[in-house]
Amino acid sequence: MPRLRSTPLLLAGLAVAVLSASMLAQATERVLYVTALDASTRMPVDALQPGDVRVTEDGRVREVIRIAPATSPMPVAVIVDNQAGAQATIADLRNGLASFLSDIDGLGPVALVTVADRPTIVQDYTTDQERLKDAANRIFSQPDSGATMLDAVREVSRGLRRREEDRAAIVLVTLELTEFSTLHYSQVLDALGEAGAMMSAVVLQNPSGSIQSDAGRNRAVVLDRGVIESGGLRVDVLTSMGYTSALHQVAMALTHQYRVVYARPQMLIPPERVSVDAARQGLTIFGAPARGQQER
């Protein structure tokens, strides 16, 4: 009977197979926070199953182990554009904020920040609804001012980075008018990524306002890439009367999140990009890794 000889190639193949099996056996659990919307109605989905969600790392599909409604507290920083050009929108803005604050009551501590001339904390993080609504009613447009939206996003992100919660959100309300920030968009996106906060934006449309200056172009990139890359939601409105409806959509996305746990095989080099989307037709899914687990 011929004898089976162990060649270097065969041994190498066996070693790779054993190593792969060992790495799979030692897979670690990773966490994502996601929002699932009905693609046609844009309303939150009441029940989400592991088969509904596709998670990929650098293009490689990972196994979704379990999904449950998110229950951990989520700090929310609301950044409001109150520059001089916002004067005609303030009444609608206050109404929208009051409704939004009621919608997210119980989600976690909320802070209100304005951006006319410089970032200003109107109300630091609190769960006290009365204090928050009182602060919202004290927001007014500042004469002869422009916005420092990019500065505010970076500073708020730095503040959130020091918090311990495993999820966080930033919500922008902007008019796309005058921008005074001198930051490059990469500086803002880097700070946002390090904070691990999901950034959503309600944008009052002003097509010319986003392309008239370097500051405006940097803001446009942040509003585009920042929302997508952080796993947030952008809602554009044509008039300030749409603020209430748009902020309600954002609130529903924040309050109807799911905690998605998936398996990552043991690896020496972590992935550069983690992505999540819908695995079945009729759903829109977006989100991001839990804070402290994002890849940078």
C-alpha positions, -999 to 999 in steps of 0.1 A, spaced: 0 0 0 15 34 -9 23 56 20 9 91 23 38 116 25 34 149 43 45 176 19 53 212 30 23 224 10 -1 199 27 12 208 61 8 245 54 -28 239 43 -36 219 74 -20 247 96 -42 273 79 -73 252 83 -66 246 120 -58 283 126 -90 294 108 -111 270 129 -94 282 160 -101 319 151 -137 312 144 -141 294 177 -127 324 195 -149 350 177 -157 380 198 -190 397 201 -193 433 188 -222 457 192 -239 481 168 -268 505 175 -291 508 145 -324 523 134 -347 504 111 -373 522 90 -400 511 67 -386 521 33 -420 534 21 -435 551 51 -402 561 68 -417 549 101 -397 529 126 -400 491 124 -415 475 155 -397 442 153 -363 434 138 -348 400 133 -312 389 128 -320 379 92 -331 415 85 -297 430 91 -265 427 71 -232 436 89 -200 437 69 -164 445 79 -143 456 50 -168 440 28 -168 406 46 -203 396 59 -204 388 97 -230 367 115 -256 386 134 -262 368 167 -290 386 184 -310 418 183 -329 436 211 -344 470 216 -318 495 228 -323 505 264 -290 521 275 -291 559 281 -282 581 252 -269 617 257 -281 640 230 -265 673 221 -288 696 201 -269 723 181 -290 751 169 -282 777 142 -294 811 156 -274 835 135 -289 868 123 -305 851 92 -325 828 115 -347 856 129 -377 847 108 -375 810 117 -371 813 155 -408 808 164 -409 776 143 -376 765 157 -388 768 193 -420 749 185 -400 722 168 -375 719 197 -404 717 223 -419 688 204 -386 671 199 -377 674 236 -410 657 245 -404 630 220 -370 620 234 -379 624 271 -364 595 290 -338 587 263 -310 603 282 -295 637 292 -299 665 266 -278 696 261 -287 727 240 -260 747 222 -263 777 199 -238 788 173 -242 825 166 -207 841 166 -194 813 189 -206 780 204 -227 788 235 -241 763 259 -277 774 266 -284 743 287 -259 717 298 -268 680 299 -299 674 320 -330 652 320 -352 679 335 -378 687 308 -388 720 323 -353 733 323 -348 721 287 -380 736 274 -373 769 292 -338 770 276 -354 763 242 -377 792 246 -348 815 254 -331 808 220 -332 839 198 -314 851 167 -283 872 174 -281 904 152 -251 908 129 -239 873 135 -230 843 115 -228 806 125 -199 786 140 -215 753 133 -183 734 126 -167 747 158 -197 736 177 -197 701 163 -160 697 172 -164 710 207 -195 690 214 -178 659 201 -148 665 224 -172 668 253 -191 636 244 -158 617 241 -154 620 279 -188 605 286 -191 569 295 -224 559 278 -221 534 250 -241 555 226 -246 592 219 -261 615 194 -257 650 180 -286 667 163 -280 698 141 -306 723 131 -290 746 105 -300 771 78 -269 768 55 -264 805 56 -233 824 68 -206 801 83 -177 817 102 -158 786 112 -123 783 98 -120 745 105 -114 721 76 -141 694 74 -116 667 82 -109 682 116 -146 681 124 -152 646 110 -122 633 130 -135 647 162 -170 633 155 -155 598 148 -134 598 179 -165 607 200 -185 578 185 -216 600 183 -243 595 157 -249 629 140 -283 637 125 -292 670 108 -323 690 100 -313 713 72 -334 743 60 -325 743 23 -305 771 9 -287 759 -22 -265 789 -27 -255 791 10 -234 759 9 -211 768 -20 -203 805 -17 -172 801 5 -147 777 18 -164 776 52 -197 769 35 -182 741 14 -166 726 45 -200 727 63 -216 710 33 -192 681 35 -198 677 72 -235 677 68 -232 651 41 -204 627 52 -208 634 89 -244 621 89 -237 591 67 -204 580 83 -217 584 119 -249 564 112 -273 593 116 -303 607 97 -306 639 75 -339 655 69 -341 685 45 -369 710 48 -380 738 24 -394 761 51 -390 765 88 -426 753 92 -412 718 85 -389 718 116 -414 701 139 -421 672 114 -384 668 106 -373 668 142 -400 643 150 -385 620 124 -351 623 140 -366 617 174 -383 585 162 -350 573 148 -332 579 181 -359 564 204 -365 533 183 -329 520 180 -319 483 183 -288 468 198 -273 444 173 -247 419 184 -226 402 158 -196 379 157 -161 390 146 -135 363 141 -103 367 160 -79 388 139 -46 405 143 -56 437 124 -90 452 130 -112 462 100 -110 497 87 -147 499 81 -178 484 96 -211 488 77 -247 479 84 -276 479 60 -309 460 53 -307 423 43 -343 423 30 -363 445 7 -386 472 22 -363 482 50 -339 511 55 -313 504 82 -285 527 94 -264 529 125 -229 527 139 -207 507 164 -212 512 201 -190 539 215 -156 526 223 -159 500 195 -157 522 165 -128 516 141 -105 546 137 
